[in-house]
Amino acid sequence: MYTTPDAKDAVPACPPLGPVGPVPSGFFADCSPADNFEGTRPIAAYFNELILNLRELLRWAKQFDQGNYWAVPIKGDPTMLRQSVVRAPVITWPLTQVWVRNGGYPDPADPFVGQPFDSLSSALRWLARYRIATGCVLEIILSGEVHVEWAQLRVDHPDGGRIRIRGENANALLYFPQSAGLLIGSNLLSLDTLTIQGPGWGWWDLRNQGLSIFGRLEALDGVTLREWRGECLVVYPNAFAMLQNPYDLGNGGYLLLQNGAFHGLSVSPNGTFYGSPTSSVVIQNVGANMLLSRGVLCNAGTFVVDSFQSWQTYNGIQLMDNAYGAARILQVYDCHTVDAVVCSSNSVLVSSTGLGTPGDWVTWNNVNNTQQRFRAQDFALIGAAGALHPANRANASPAYNVEGNRLSMVAGY
């Protein structure tokens, strides 16, 4: 009757799906009060679709407990659908490790015993079936080889704060030849020991970002982002990233940004990029035909690290619109403009120690052997706390310890 109408209460085809809303459309056929037919008419095909979906839900509704699978559905139990939703498979081991290797499987039979996935995207797709218990951690380990992904990967798991993604060693490389890289939509416990590489030289493409953070990244360490046509790393509004060693929290934290076509690291309004007391950010061009516009652009956000070093960018670091930045060591070399460090529009850049040794903060152009400049403007403050190189004090704008450039100052205290 569904495919071959034989009366006015039948339909030859499924009606179009309505927009998502607070009231479900239900199971219906053609309703025609004019033909003395009112209300809805159940259709077998719609029930079949519902049953297939419910069976799939029940099939995956298993409780994972120390390697044993316990089926939730019980015939005749009116609560089994609720149990299927509430009691999703839960990983309860304190530490679970799954592997990604070239030559692995899209859906290995048992990744818990070491059967590898063929890609990070396959591992993330599989992990979406599971929850991770409080106090437990799941590690996705990429073997020390090149792993190719053809589309941007979104990490958006409800228990992302219990997930680590890391390389087996320094040879682990995640390569995106045609797309943007990783997007962290919610939380991620850590990302470490991994190179994330983009498509390489080409026209600027602001969508082609290496690492996009919309949620919280609790630990970032030993990561290289290179060859991206947009920003290498973006901390979006209200997002947070912590540069620290995930296995020795509060220490370490190393980030290398190479050969980008736009900003190296961009912090958006109310975003925070925060480094541990021994953290380090290095930005460089290593001979490729790519030029970072700005090493760091912090727009109404927060950028704090222990050590920041930059080579061959347009500006090394620029803070604007009520941004806050701090570093113990700030060294910017070979900029393509005289203003290597710019702080503007009610922003503040200070020495993170409050003390500083002369030379900890320095700008220099090795090409023409000239001192480049620290510049504050439009109600901004650069507080070097004694760290500014003597030659930089001589060419600061405004003059060192003198108010200028619209109530701004490059100060030594």
C-alpha positions as CSV (number, residue, x, y, z in Angstrom):
1,M,0.0,0.0,0.0
2,Y,2.9,2.3,0.6
3,T,4.3,2.0,-2.8
4,T,1.1,1.4,-4.7
5,P,-1.7,3.6,-3.5
6,D,-5.1,2.0,-3.5
7,A,-7.1,4.5,-1.6
8,K,-7.1,8.1,-0.5
9,D,-5.4,7.2,2.8
10,A,-2.2,6.0,1.1
11,V,0.8,8.0,-0.2
12,P,3.0,7.2,-3.1
13,A,6.1,8.8,-1.5
14,C,7.5,10.0,1.8
15,P,6.5,13.6,2.5
16,P,9.5,16.0,2.9
17,L,11.1,16.3,6.3
18,G,10.1,19.4,8.2
19,P,12.6,21.6,10.1
20,V,13.8,20.6,13.5
21,G,11.3,21.9,16.1
22,P,9.8,21.3,19.5
23,V,6.9,19.2,18.2
24,P,7.7,15.9,16.3
25,S,5.9,15.3,13.0
26,G,5.0,11.7,13.9
27,F,4.0,9.0,11.5
28,F,1.6,10.4,9.0
29,A,0.0,9.9,5.6
30,D,-2.1,12.3,3.6
31,C,-4.7,14.0,5.8
32,S,-7.7,15.4,4.0
33,P,-10.7,16.7,6.0
34,A,-12.5,17.5,2.8
35,D,-12.5,13.7,2.0
36,N,-13.7,12.9,5.5
37,F,-10.3,11.8,6.6
38,E,-8.8,13.7,9.5
39,G,-5.8,13.2,11.8
40,T,-2.7,11.1,11.1
41,R,-2.4,7.8,9.4
42,P,0.5,5.4,10.5
43,I,2.6,4.2,7.6
44,A,4.6,0.9,7.8
45,A,7.7,2.3,6.2
46,Y,8.1,4.9,8.8
47,F,7.7,2.3,11.6
48,N,10.3,0.2,9.8
49,E,12.8,3.1,9.8
50,L,12.2,3.7,13.5
51,I,12.6,0.0,14.3
52,L,15.9,-0.2,12.4
53,N,17.2,2.9,14.3
54,L,16.1,1.5,17.7
55,R,17.7,-1.9,17.0
56,E,21.0,-0.2,16.1
57,L,20.8,1.8,19.4
58,L,20.1,-1.4,21.4
59,R,22.9,-3.2,19.6
60,W,25.4,-0.7,20.7
61,A,23.9,-0.4,24.2
62,K,26.5,-2.5,26.0
63,Q,28.3,-1.8,29.2
64,F,32.0,-2.1,28.8
65,D,33.5,-3.2,32.1
66,Q,37.1,-4.5,32.3
67,G,36.9,-6.3,29.0
68,N,33.5,-7.9,29.5
69,Y,30.5,-6.9,27.5
70,W,27.1,-7.0,29.2
71,A,24.1,-6.7,27.0
72,V,21.6,-4.2,28.3
73,P,18.4,-5.0,26.4
74,I,16.1,-7.6,28.0
75,K,13.0,-8.7,26.1
76,G,9.8,-7.4,27.7
77,D,11.7,-4.8,29.8
78,P,9.9,-1.5,29.3
79,T,13.0,0.4,30.5
80,M,15.4,-1.1,28.0
81,L,15.3,1.9,25.6
82,R,16.0,4.3,28.5
83,Q,18.9,2.1,29.6
84,S,20.3,2.1,26.1
85,V,20.5,5.9,26.1
86,V,21.6,6.3,29.7
87,R,23.9,3.3,29.9
88,A,26.1,4.0,26.9
89,P,29.3,1.8,26.7
90,V,31.7,3.2,29.4
91,I,35.5,2.7,29.4
92,T,36.5,2.2,33.0
93,W,40.2,1.3,32.9
94,P,42.4,3.9,34.5
95,L,44.4,4.1,31.3
96,T,43.3,2.8,27.9
97,Q,45.6,3.0,24.9
98,V,44.5,2.6,21.3
99,W,46.8,2.8,18.3
100,V,46.8,4.3,14.9
101,R,49.1,2.8,12.3
102,N,49.4,2.7,8.5
103,G,47.9,-0.6,7.5
104,G,45.5,-0.7,10.4
105,Y,41.7,-1.2,10.1
106,P,38.9,1.3,9.8
107,D,37.0,-0.6,12.5
108,P,39.3,-3.1,14.2
109,A,37.6,-6.0,16.0
110,D,39.1,-5.2,19.4
111,P,41.3,-2.1,19.6
112,F,41.5,-2.5,23.4
113,V,44.0,-5.4,22.8
114,G,46.2,-3.5,20.4
115,Q,44.5,-4.0,17.0
116,P,45.3,-0.6,15.3
117,F,43.1,1.9,13.5
118,D,44.1,2.9,10.0
119,S,43.7,6.7,10.7
120,L,43.0,9.1,13.5
121,S,39.6,9.9,11.9
122,S,38.6,6.2,12.3
123,A,39.7,6.1,15.9
124,L,37.7,9.2,16.7
125,R,34.6,7.8,14.9
126,W,34.9,4.6,16.9
127,L,35.4,6.5,20.2
128,A,32.1,8.4,19.6
129,R,30.3,5.2,20.6
130,Y,31.8,5.2,24.1
131,R,31.9,7.3,27.3
132,I,34.9,7.5,29.6
133,A,34.4,7.1,33.3
134,T,35.6,9.8,35.8
135,G,39.2,9.3,36.7
136,C,40.0,7.4,33.5
137,V,42.1,8.4,30.5
138,L,42.0,7.1,26.9
139,E,45.1,7.7,24.8
140,I,45.1,7.7,21.0
141,I,48.7,7.0,20.0
142,L,49.8,7.7,16.4
143,S,52.8,5.6,15.3
144,G,56.0,7.3,14.3
145,E,55.2,7.7,10.6
146,V,53.2,10.0,8.3
147,H,49.4,9.8,8.7
148,V,47.3,11.3,5.9
149,E,43.9,12.8,6.5
150,W,41.8,14.2,3.7
151,A,39.4,16.3,5.7
152,Q,39.4,18.4,8.8
153,L,39.1,16.4,12.0
154,R,36.8,17.6,14.7
155,V,37.5,16.5,18.3
156,D,34.2,17.0,20.1
157,H,33.7,14.1,22.5
158,P,31.5,14.7,25.7
159,D,34.4,13.3,27.7
160,G,37.2,15.0,25.7
161,G,38.8,16.2,29.0
162,R,39.8,12.5,29.5
163,I,41.3,12.0,26.0
164,R,44.9,12.3,25.0
165,I,46.1,12.4,21.4
166,R,49.9,11.9,21.0
167,G,52.6,10.7,18.8
168,E,54.6,7.5,19.5
169,N,57.7,9.6,19.0
170,A,59.0,12.7,17.2
171,N,58.5,11.1,13.8
172,A,54.7,11.0,14.1
173,L,53.2,13.4,11.5
174,L,49.6,14.2,10.8
175,Y,49.4,15.5,7.2
176,F,46.4,17.3,5.8
177,P,47.1,17.9,2.0
178,Q,43.7,19.3,1.1
179,S,42.0,20.7,4.2
180,A,42.3,22.4,7.6
181,G,43.7,20.4,10.4
182,L,42.4,19.6,13.9
183,L,39.4,21.4,15.4
184,I,38.8,21.1,19.2
185,G,35.1,21.8,19.6
186,S,34.8,20.9,23.3
187,N,37.6,19.7,25.6
188,L,40.8,17.7,25.1
189,L,43.1,16.6,27.9
190,S,46.3,16.8,25.9
191,L,47.9,17.0,22.5
192,D,51.6,16.2,22.4
193,T,54.6,14.8,20.5
194,L,53.1,15.4,17.1
195,T,53.7,17.4,13.9
196,I,50.6,18.7,12.2
197,Q,51.3,19.7,8.6
198,G,49.2,21.6,6.1
199,P,49.1,21.7,2.3
200,G,52.1,24.0,1.9
201,W,52.7,27.0,-0.3
202,G,49.6,28.7,-1.8
203,W,47.4,31.8,-1.6
204,W,46.3,32.9,1.8
205,D,43.3,30.9,2.9
206,L,42.0,31.9,6.3
207,R,40.0,28.7,6.6
208,N,43.2,26.6,6.3
209,Q,44.1,26.6,10.0
210,G,46.3,24.0,11.6
211,L,44.8,23.8,15.1
212,S,41.5,25.5,15.9
213,I,40.5,25.6,19.6
214,F,36.9,26.4,20.4
215,G,36.9,24.7,23.8
216,R,39.6,23.8,26.3
217,L,43.0,22.2,25.5
218,E,44.4,21.4,29.0
219,A,47.9,20.4,27.9
220,L,49.9,21.2,24.7
221,D,53.5,20.1,24.4
222,G,56.0,19.0,21.8
223,V,53.7,20.0,18.9
224,T,54.9,21.5,15.6
225,L,52.4,23.2,13.3
226,R,53.8,24.0,9.8
227,E,52.9,24.7,6.2
228,W,49.5,26.3,6.8
229,R,47.9,28.9,4.5
230,G,45.9,30.5,7.3
231,E,46.8,30.7,11.0
232,C,48.9,27.8,12.4
233,L,47.0,28.0,15.7
234,V,43.8,29.9,16.7
235,V,42.3,30.2,20.1
236,Y,38.8,31.3,19.5
237,P,36.6,33.6,21.7
238,N,36.2,32.2,25.3
239,A,38.5,29.2,24.5
240,F,41.5,28.2,26.5
241,A,44.8,26.5,25.7
242,M,47.5,25.5,28.3
243,L,51.1,25.1,27.1
244,Q,52.5,22.5,29.5
245,N,53.8,18.9,29.8
246,P,50.8,16.6,30.1
247,Y,52.8,14.1,32.1
248,D,54.5,16.6,34.4
249,L,51.8,19.2,34.7
250,G,53.0,22.7,35.4
251,N,56.3,22.2,33.7
252,G,57.6,22.1,30.1
253,G,55.3,22.9,27.2
254,Y,56.9,23.5,23.8
255,L,55.3,24.8,20.6
256,L,57.0,25.3,17.2
257,L,55.2,27.1,14.4
258,Q,56.9,27.0,11.0
259,N,56.3,28.4,7.5
260,G,52.8,29.7,7.9
261,A,51.2,32.1,5.3
262,F,49.3,34.1,7.9
263,H,49.5,34.6,11.6
264,G,51.4,32.0,13.6
265,L,49.3,32.1,16.7
266,S,46.1,34.1,17.0
267,V,44.2,34.7,20.2
268,S,40.6,35.9,19.8
269,P,38.6,38.2,22.2
270,N,38.4,36.6,25.7
271,G,40.5,33.7,24.5
272,T,43.5,32.5,26.6
273,F,46.8,31.0,25.7
274,Y,48.7,30.3,28.9
275,G,52.1,28.7,29.3
276,S,53.6,27.0,32.3
277,P,56.6,28.7,34.0
278,T,59.0,26.7,31.7
279,S,56.9,27.0,28.5
280,S,58.4,28.0,25.1
281,V,56.9,29.2,21.8
282,V,59.2,29.4,18.8
283,I,58.1,30.8,15.4
284,Q,60.3,30.5,12.4
285,N,60.6,30.4,8.6
286,V,63.0,27.7,7.5
287,G,63.5,28.6,3.8
288,A,60.0,27.9,2.4
289,N,58.2,30.4,0.2
290,M,55.9,31.3,3.1
291,L,55.8,34.4,5.4
292,L,54.0,34.7,8.6
293,S,52.1,38.0,8.8
294,R,52.5,38.2,12.6
295,G,54.1,35.7,14.8
296,V,51.4,36.3,17.5
297,L,48.3,38.4,17.2
298,C,46.4,38.8,20.4
299,N,43.1,40.7,20.0
300,A,41.4,41.4,23.3
301,G,42.7,38.1,24.7
302,T,45.5,36.8,26.9
303,F,48.9,35.5,25.8
304,V,51.3,34.4,28.6
305,V,54.4,32.2,28.1
306,D,57.8,31.9,29.7
307,S,59.8,32.2,26.5
308,F,58.8,33.6,23.1
309,Q,61.2,33.6,20.1
310,S,60.3,34.6,16.6
311,W,62.2,34.8,13.2
312,Q,61.2,36.3,9.9
313,T,57.7,37.5,10.4
314,Y,56.1,40.9,9.6
315,N,55.6,41.7,13.3
316,G,56.9,39.4,15.9
317,I,54.0,40.0,18.3
318,Q,51.1,42.5,18.3
319,L,48.6,43.0,21.1
320,M,45.5,45.1,20.5
321,D,42.1,46.1,21.9
322,N,42.6,45.4,25.7
323,A,44.8,42.4,25.2
324,Y,47.2,41.2,27.9
325,G,50.6,39.6,27.3
326,A,53.5,38.5,29.5
327,A,56.8,36.8,28.9
328,R,60.1,36.4,30.8
329,I,62.1,36.1,27.5
330,L,60.9,37.9,24.4
331,Q,63.2,37.8,21.4
332,V,62.1,38.8,17.9
333,Y,64.5,38.7,14.9
334,D,64.5,39.7,11.3
335,C,61.0,41.3,11.1
336,H,59.9,42.8,7.8
337,T,58.9,46.0,9.5
338,V,60.7,48.3,11.9
339,D,58.1,47.7,14.6
340,A,58.9,44.2,15.8
341,V,56.7,44.3,18.9
342,V,53.5,46.4,18.9
343,C,51.2,47.0,21.9
344,S,48.1,49.2,21.1
345,S,44.6,50.1,22.1
346,N,44.6,49.8,25.9
347,S,46.7,46.7,25.8
348,V,49.5,45.7,28.3
349,L,52.7,43.7,27.7
350,V,54.8,43.0,30.7
351,S,57.7,40.9,32.0
352,S,56.3,37.8,33.6
353,T,58.9,37.8,36.4
354,G,58.5,41.5,37.3
355,L,62.3,41.6,37.3
356,G,64.1,40.8,34.1
357,T,67.8,40.8,33.0
358,P,68.8,43.3,30.3
359,G,68.7,41.5,27.0
360,D,65.9,39.1,27.9
361,W,63.7,41.3,25.7
362,V,65.4,42.2,22.4
363,T,64.6,42.8,18.7
364,W,67.3,42.7,16.0
365,N,67.5,42.4,12.2
366,N,70.4,40.1,11.2
367,V,70.0,41.0,7.6
368,N,71.0,44.7,7.9
369,N,72.3,44.6,11.5
370,T,69.8,47.1,12.9
371,Q,67.9,47.2,16.1
372,Q,64.2,46.9,15.6
373,R,61.6,48.6,17.8
374,F,59.2,48.1,20.7
375,R,56.2,50.3,20.1
376,A,53.3,51.2,22.4
377,Q,50.5,53.4,21.1
378,D,46.9,54.4,21.9
379,F,46.8,54.1,25.7
380,A,49.0,51.0,25.8
381,L,51.9,49.9,28.1
382,I,55.0,47.9,27.5
383,G,56.4,47.2,31.0
384,A,59.8,45.6,30.4
385,A,60.8,45.6,34.1
386,G,64.5,46.0,33.3
387,A,64.5,43.2,30.7
388,L,64.8,45.5,27.6
389,H,68.1,45.4,25.7
390,P,70.0,48.7,26.1
391,A,69.9,49.3,22.3
392,N,66.1,48.8,22.4
393,R,65.7,51.4,25.1
394,A,67.4,53.8,22.8
395,N,65.0,53.4,19.9
396,A,61.7,52.6,21.7
397,S,58.6,54.4,20.6
398,P,57.7,56.5,22.5
399,A,61.0,57.2,24.1
400,Y,62.0,54.9,26.9
401,N,60.2,55.8,30.2
402,V,58.5,58.8,28.4
403,E,54.8,59.1,27.8
404,G,53.8,59.5,24.2
405,N,51.9,58.0,21.2
406,R,48.6,59.0,22.8
407,L,49.2,58.3,26.5
408,S,51.3,55.2,26.0
409,M,54.7,54.1,27.4
410,V,57.6,51.7,27.0
411,A,58.7,51.6,30.6
412,G,61.5,50.0,32.6
413,Y,59.6,49.2,35.7
